[in-house]
Structures are given as C-alpha cells and as structure tokens.
Amino acid sequence: MELEYHNSRQKRVLYLPEGLRRELIDYVEREGILEGAVFCSSCGEPMARSNINYYIRSVSREARIGEKKATPRCLWKMYQNTCLGIRSNISVLIEQAYQRMVEEEQLVTGWNA
C-alpha cells in the first residue's frame, strides 16, 4: 500500500499482512469506494489527523498500550524496527546458507579448507 502525506509530496510503501489487506479490500468493496481516501468523515472529507489519533488512542486502551505510545508516528517506528529486525535475521540466514554452500562445494571439489 502506498501512503501519501504532506499534500502528496512524500510517499511511503507499507506492506500489509494478508488478513488486514483482505479486510480493507472487503471494506472498500462494501462501501463502494473507487478512488480517494478510504476513511472519511461524515461529510465525506478525508479523516483529520486529530480524529485518527483519537481512534488509535481508544484502541490502545484495549491493547493495554500507553497513550503516549499510541500515535501514528510511534506505530510507524515500531513497524520500521520490526522490519529492521526481520531483515537482520534474514541477513544472518543468507550468510549461513552461503557458508554451507561454500563448504559443500569444497567437499565436492576436494579442496582443503
């Protein structure tokens, strides 16, 4: 999903889990949204940042997350840190697989390590 902000001057790509993606697609289809903002106010305008913060804070209480941590910025940073951790784990796995491949190749060719 591509997010635009600062009047479309900046963009971010956000990868959604399959379950959430399916829920959003179902919501968009059910509401008949063909273009524009997905979440709008009662008068049809894109939802204001203050409203978004309010809804996130209300959900944070149920999730037992401190209100100061329940902001779009904190959620974005948590997402980035999670992705960074996954990428670093993948890097380790790639390096291990490469080392095994080199060791197997050395055994097959008869080279001494």
Secondary structure in CASP SS format (residue, H / E / C, confidence):
PFRMAT SS
TARGET T0000
AUTHOR 0000-0000-0000
METHOD secondary structure of the structure
MODEL  1
M C 1.00
E E 1.00
L E 1.00
E E 1.00
Y E 1.00
H C 1.00
N C 1.00
S C 1.00
R C 1.00
Q E 1.00
K E 1.00
R E 1.00
V E 1.00
L C 1.00
Y C 1.00
L C 1.00
P C 1.00
E H 1.00
G H 1.00
L H 1.00
R H 1.00
R H 1.00
E H 1.00
L H 1.00
I H 1.00
D H 1.00
Y H 1.00
V H 1.00
E H 1.00
R H 1.00
E H 1.00
G C 1.00
I C 1.00
L C 1.00
E C 1.00
G C 1.00
A C 1.00
V C 1.00
F C 1.00
C E 1.00
S C 1.00
S C 1.00
C C 1.00
G C 1.00
E C 1.00
P E 1.00
M C 1.00
A C 1.00
R H 1.00
S H 1.00
N H 1.00
I H 1.00
N H 1.00
Y H 1.00
Y H 1.00
I H 1.00
R H 1.00
S H 1.00
V H 1.00
S H 1.00
R H 1.00
E H 1.00
A H 1.00
R C 1.00
I C 1.00
G C 1.00
E H 1.00
K H 1.00
K H 1.00
A C 1.00
T C 1.00
P H 1.00
R H 1.00
C H 1.00
L H 1.00
W H 1.00
K H 1.00
M H 1.00
Y H 1.00
Q H 1.00
N H 1.00
T H 1.00
C H 1.00
L H 1.00
G H 1.00
I H 1.00
R H 1.00
S H 1.00
N H 1.00
I H 1.00
S H 1.00
V H 1.00
L H 1.00
I H 1.00
E H 1.00
Q H 1.00
A H 1.00
Y H 1.00
Q H 1.00
R H 1.00
M H 1.00
V H 1.00
E H 1.00
E H 1.00
E H 1.00
Q H 1.00
L H 1.00
V H 1.00
T H 1.00
G C 1.00
W C 1.00
N C 1.00
A C 1.00
END
